[in-house]
Amino acid sequence: MSFVVDWVEALEGASAVAICLSLNDESAHRIDRGLIQCMHSHARLVCVAKPDVFSDDALQTLAVAEGVQLVVDYGPATLDAFRMRTQTLGCSVDTWRNPATLTTHAATTEACNVDLDYAVSVQLSLTALSGIVRRQLAQSLAIPSQPLEAGAPQVSIIGRGINGLLQAVMLRLANYQVTIYEGNQDRDGASHRFPAIPYLAVECHRAGIELFEKLLADNPSLAPLFKEAAYDIEFVHLKGEIEALLRRSGVQLQPKHLSSGEIAELSREHVVVSTMGEGEEVSIVYCAAYYRIAAGGISQSLVGASLVQEIIQANRRLSVES
């Protein structure tokens, strides 16, 4: 197996070609006449991408090719549109010298439907991620220097690790009275899962870096703790400074460890956020997304904290409206 960048190099003399491109501005009409002509004269070309990846001159070349066999596997509507396109070009697919095979066999299988659902869920996640980052960057992330006045809504956080502290930052910025309790001593909110989908994990990390840079810019006392080399963070010092800023803003840091029953009882009074991960079998209103403080981890923490903040705010608005 080899990987090449030059498409001509990849297709030169190829006798079997599978096209699995996603359709976008770069891939639309990317397969042109030149690429078709450089393949083996009796090549088998299987396309499971939208056929708009073929240029008009590519289709016209395929229409008169004696040996090249085209197989397009896609949904019925896309195949109908493909037939209409070839008719408009004056090379109806039904009249090709070597008739193309248009089929829905693979496209309509359960496995393909699952893949499509997966792709849609990833795209929706990326759209939501972009919206979260855009909204957070549009406002100040400076931790307030004064406590809130009495009467502000309350929220409690279980876990005093870096995840819990960053969650407290985001909720204090949303004008909540925040109390942080100690979590499990073995896993005090410092080690959770980030998304198992590699591409989504990378995008979460990239988004988190933007949020982290904004947090540093808006809170100058955190900047000296940042090292340029690979976003290396002195976590002990970072936690200490964040704790100091949170105390100044009125956040209560309690050394008490709450039992499952106490957490459940507390959640009847106000929102409780656990940053402890899936091992905590407690009845709470919200459990923070699982993310790991590793491989750029503080970035995923900020994304998770921002997400939980927006969920809590949205539900509070709904409860007020109702």
C-alpha positions as CSV (number, residue, x, y, z in Angstrom):
1,M,0.0,0.0,0.0
2,S,1.2,3.5,-0.8
3,F,-0.1,7.0,-0.3
4,V,0.2,9.7,-3.0
5,V,-0.8,13.3,-3.3
6,D,-0.8,13.5,-7.1
7,W,-4.0,12.1,-8.5
8,V,-2.5,11.4,-11.9
9,E,0.2,9.3,-10.2
10,A,-2.4,7.4,-8.3
11,L,-4.6,6.6,-11.3
12,E,-1.9,6.1,-13.9
13,G,-2.5,2.7,-15.4
14,A,-4.9,1.7,-12.6
15,S,-7.2,-1.2,-13.5
16,A,-9.4,-1.0,-10.4
17,V,-10.4,2.3,-8.9
18,A,-12.7,3.0,-6.0
19,I,-14.0,6.6,-5.5
20,C,-15.1,7.3,-2.0
21,L,-14.8,11.1,-1.9
22,S,-17.1,13.4,0.1
23,L,-18.6,16.0,-2.1
24,N,-17.4,19.5,-1.4
25,D,-15.9,22.5,-3.3
26,E,-12.6,20.8,-3.8
27,S,-14.0,17.4,-4.9
28,A,-16.8,18.6,-7.2
29,H,-15.9,17.7,-10.8
30,R,-12.5,16.7,-9.6
31,I,-12.4,13.5,-11.7
32,D,-11.9,15.0,-15.2
33,R,-11.2,13.7,-18.7
34,G,-7.4,13.6,-18.1
35,L,-7.8,11.3,-15.1
36,I,-10.1,9.0,-16.9
37,Q,-7.8,8.7,-19.8
38,C,-4.7,7.9,-17.7
39,M,-6.4,4.8,-16.3
40,H,-6.0,1.3,-17.8
41,S,-8.1,1.0,-20.9
42,H,-10.1,-1.8,-19.3
43,A,-10.3,-0.3,-15.8
44,R,-13.2,-1.0,-13.5
45,L,-14.3,2.3,-11.8
46,V,-16.5,1.9,-8.7
47,C,-18.0,5.1,-7.3
48,V,-19.7,5.2,-4.0
49,A,-19.5,9.0,-3.8
50,K,-22.0,11.4,-5.3
51,P,-21.4,11.3,-9.1
52,D,-21.0,15.1,-9.1
53,V,-17.3,14.3,-8.5
54,F,-17.1,13.6,-12.2
55,S,-16.7,16.6,-14.6
56,D,-18.8,16.9,-17.7
57,D,-15.9,16.0,-20.0
58,A,-15.2,12.9,-17.8
59,L,-18.7,11.6,-18.4
60,Q,-18.4,12.3,-22.1
61,T,-15.1,10.4,-22.2
62,L,-16.7,7.5,-20.3
63,A,-19.6,7.4,-22.7
64,V,-17.3,6.5,-25.6
65,A,-14.8,4.4,-23.8
66,E,-14.8,0.8,-25.0
67,G,-13.2,-0.9,-22.0
68,V,-13.8,1.2,-18.9
69,Q,-16.6,-0.1,-16.7
70,L,-18.3,2.4,-14.4
71,V,-20.3,1.3,-11.4
72,V,-22.2,4.0,-9.3
73,D,-23.7,2.9,-6.1
74,Y,-25.9,5.5,-4.4
75,G,-29.4,6.4,-3.4
76,P,-32.3,6.4,-6.0
77,A,-32.7,10.1,-6.1
78,T,-29.0,10.7,-6.8
79,L,-29.0,8.1,-9.5
80,D,-32.0,9.6,-11.2
81,A,-30.3,13.0,-11.1
82,F,-27.2,11.4,-12.7
83,R,-29.3,10.0,-15.5
84,M,-30.8,13.4,-16.2
85,R,-27.4,15.0,-16.2
86,T,-26.0,12.6,-18.8
87,Q,-29.1,13.2,-20.9
88,T,-28.6,16.9,-20.7
89,L,-24.9,16.4,-21.8
90,G,-26.1,14.5,-24.8
91,C,-24.5,11.2,-23.6
92,S,-27.4,9.4,-21.9
93,V,-26.0,6.7,-19.7
94,D,-28.2,4.2,-21.4
95,T,-26.4,4.8,-24.7
96,W,-22.8,4.4,-23.4
97,R,-20.6,2.1,-25.4
98,N,-19.8,0.2,-22.3
99,P,-23.1,0.6,-20.3
100,A,-22.6,1.9,-16.7
101,T,-24.1,0.0,-13.8
102,L,-26.2,2.2,-11.6
103,T,-27.2,0.4,-8.4
104,T,-28.5,1.1,-4.9
105,H,-27.3,-2.3,-3.5
106,A,-24.7,-1.0,-1.1
107,A,-26.3,2.4,-0.4
108,T,-29.5,0.9,0.9
109,T,-28.0,-1.7,3.3
110,E,-28.4,-1.4,7.0
111,A,-24.6,-1.0,7.4
112,C,-24.6,2.0,5.1
113,N,-27.5,3.6,6.9
114,V,-25.6,3.3,10.1
115,D,-22.6,4.9,8.5
116,L,-24.8,7.8,7.3
117,D,-26.3,8.3,10.7
118,Y,-22.7,8.3,12.1
119,A,-21.6,10.9,9.6
120,V,-24.7,13.1,10.3
121,S,-24.1,12.9,14.0
122,V,-20.5,14.0,13.6
123,Q,-21.4,16.9,11.4
124,L,-24.1,18.1,13.8
125,S,-21.6,17.8,16.7
126,L,-19.1,19.9,14.7
127,T,-21.7,22.5,14.0
128,A,-22.7,22.7,17.7
129,L,-19.0,22.9,18.7
130,S,-18.4,25.8,16.4
131,G,-21.4,27.6,17.8
132,I,-20.2,27.1,21.4
133,V,-16.8,28.5,20.6
134,R,-18.2,31.5,18.7
135,R,-20.5,32.5,21.6
136,Q,-17.8,32.1,24.2
137,L,-15.2,34.1,22.3
138,A,-17.7,36.9,21.8
139,Q,-17.8,37.6,25.5
140,S,-15.3,38.1,28.3
141,L,-13.8,35.2,30.1
142,A,-12.3,37.3,32.9
143,I,-13.2,35.8,36.2
144,P,-15.0,38.5,38.2
145,S,-13.1,40.2,41.0
146,Q,-16.2,40.6,43.2
147,P,-18.7,38.1,44.7
148,L,-22.3,38.1,43.4
149,E,-25.1,39.7,45.3
150,A,-27.5,37.5,47.2
151,G,-30.3,35.9,45.2
152,A,-28.3,34.6,42.3
153,P,-29.1,31.1,41.2
154,Q,-27.0,28.4,42.9
155,V,-25.0,25.4,41.5
156,S,-22.8,22.9,43.2
157,I,-19.9,21.0,41.6
158,I,-18.6,17.7,42.7
159,G,-14.9,17.4,42.0
160,R,-12.1,19.8,42.8
161,G,-9.7,18.8,40.1
162,I,-8.9,20.9,37.1
163,N,-12.2,19.8,35.4
164,G,-14.2,21.0,38.4
165,L,-12.4,24.3,38.7
166,L,-12.9,25.1,35.0
167,Q,-16.5,24.2,35.3
168,A,-16.7,26.6,38.2
169,V,-15.1,29.3,36.1
170,M,-17.7,28.9,33.3
171,L,-20.7,28.9,35.7
172,R,-19.4,31.8,37.7
173,L,-19.1,33.7,34.4
174,A,-22.8,32.9,33.8
175,N,-23.5,34.6,37.2
176,Y,-24.2,31.5,39.3
177,Q,-23.3,31.2,43.0
178,V,-20.9,28.3,42.8
179,T,-19.9,25.8,45.6
180,I,-17.3,23.2,44.8
181,Y,-17.1,20.0,46.9
182,E,-14.3,17.5,47.0
183,G,-14.8,14.4,44.9
184,N,-13.4,10.9,45.0
185,Q,-9.8,11.2,46.2
186,D,-8.6,8.7,43.6
187,R,-10.3,10.5,40.7
188,D,-11.0,14.1,41.7
189,G,-12.3,15.3,38.4
190,A,-9.0,15.0,36.7
191,S,-9.3,12.1,34.3
192,H,-12.3,11.6,31.9
193,R,-12.9,10.4,28.4
194,F,-12.7,12.7,25.4
195,P,-14.7,11.7,22.3
196,A,-13.9,8.3,20.9
197,I,-14.3,9.7,17.4
198,P,-10.7,10.7,16.3
199,Y,-11.7,13.6,14.0
200,L,-14.2,15.0,16.6
201,A,-11.6,14.7,19.3
202,V,-9.1,16.7,17.2
203,E,-11.7,19.4,16.6
204,C,-12.6,19.5,20.3
205,H,-8.9,20.0,21.1
206,R,-8.6,22.8,18.4
207,A,-11.7,24.5,19.7
208,G,-10.5,24.2,23.3
209,I,-7.2,25.8,22.4
210,E,-9.1,28.9,21.2
211,L,-11.0,29.0,24.5
212,F,-7.8,28.5,26.5
213,E,-6.0,31.3,24.7
214,K,-9.0,33.6,25.4
215,L,-9.0,32.6,29.1
216,L,-5.3,33.5,29.3
217,A,-5.8,36.8,27.6
218,D,-8.7,37.8,29.9
219,N,-7.0,36.6,33.1
220,P,-3.4,37.9,32.9
221,S,-2.3,36.2,36.2
222,L,-2.7,32.8,34.5
223,A,-0.4,33.7,31.6
224,P,2.9,33.2,33.4
225,L,1.8,29.6,34.1
226,F,1.6,28.9,30.4
227,K,4.6,27.4,28.5
228,E,4.8,27.8,24.8
229,A,6.2,24.2,24.3
230,A,3.3,22.0,23.3
231,Y,0.8,23.8,25.6
232,D,2.5,22.4,28.6
233,I,0.8,23.5,31.8
234,E,2.0,23.5,35.3
235,F,-1.2,22.0,36.7
236,V,-0.4,22.4,40.3
237,H,0.3,26.1,40.0
238,L,-2.5,26.6,37.5
239,K,-5.0,25.0,39.9
240,G,-3.7,27.2,42.7
241,E,-4.2,30.4,40.8
242,I,-7.6,29.5,39.5
243,E,-8.7,28.6,43.0
244,A,-7.5,32.1,44.2
245,L,-9.4,33.8,41.4
246,L,-12.5,31.8,42.1
247,R,-12.4,32.5,45.9
248,R,-12.0,36.2,45.1
249,S,-15.2,36.0,42.9
250,G,-17.2,34.5,45.7
251,V,-17.0,30.8,44.8
252,Q,-17.0,28.5,47.9
253,L,-14.5,25.7,47.9
254,Q,-15.6,23.1,50.5
255,P,-13.2,20.4,51.7
256,K,-16.1,18.1,52.5
257,H,-16.7,14.8,50.6
258,L,-20.4,14.3,50.0
259,S,-21.9,10.8,50.0
260,S,-24.2,9.6,47.2
261,G,-27.2,10.3,49.4
262,E,-26.0,13.8,50.2
263,I,-25.4,14.6,46.5
264,A,-28.9,13.3,45.6
265,E,-30.5,15.4,48.4
266,L,-28.5,18.5,47.3
267,S,-29.7,18.0,43.7
268,R,-33.3,18.5,44.9
269,E,-32.4,22.0,45.9
270,H,-30.4,23.2,42.9
271,V,-28.3,22.1,39.9
272,V,-25.5,19.7,40.8
273,V,-22.7,19.1,38.3
274,S,-20.4,16.1,38.7
275,T,-17.0,16.1,37.0
276,M,-16.2,12.7,38.5
277,G,-17.0,10.5,35.5
278,E,-19.1,7.4,34.8
279,G,-18.1,5.6,38.0
280,E,-20.2,7.8,40.2
281,E,-23.5,6.2,40.5
282,V,-25.4,9.1,42.0
283,S,-28.7,10.8,41.3
284,I,-27.8,14.3,40.1
285,V,-29.3,16.8,37.7
286,Y,-26.3,17.1,35.4
287,C,-23.2,15.1,34.9
288,A,-20.4,16.8,33.0
289,A,-19.2,15.4,29.7
290,Y,-16.3,13.0,30.1
291,Y,-13.1,14.4,28.9
292,R,-9.5,13.5,29.7
293,I,-6.8,15.9,30.9
294,A,-4.1,14.5,28.7
295,A,-2.8,15.1,25.2
296,G,-3.8,18.8,25.3
297,G,-6.4,17.9,27.9
298,I,-7.2,21.4,29.3
299,S,-8.6,22.2,25.9
300,Q,-11.2,19.4,26.1
301,S,-12.0,20.5,29.7
302,L,-12.9,24.0,28.6
303,V,-15.1,22.7,25.8
304,G,-16.9,20.4,28.2
305,A,-17.4,23.1,30.8
306,S,-18.8,25.5,28.1
307,L,-21.2,22.8,27.0
308,V,-22.5,22.1,30.5
309,Q,-22.8,25.9,31.1
310,E,-25.0,26.4,28.0
311,I,-27.2,23.4,28.9
312,I,-27.8,24.7,32.4
313,Q,-28.5,28.2,31.1
314,A,-30.9,26.9,28.5
315,N,-32.9,24.8,30.9
316,R,-33.1,27.7,33.4
317,R,-34.5,29.9,30.7
318,L,-37.1,27.2,29.9
319,S,-38.1,26.8,33.5
320,V,-38.5,30.6,33.9
321,E,-40.6,30.9,30.7
322,S,-42.9,28.0,31.8
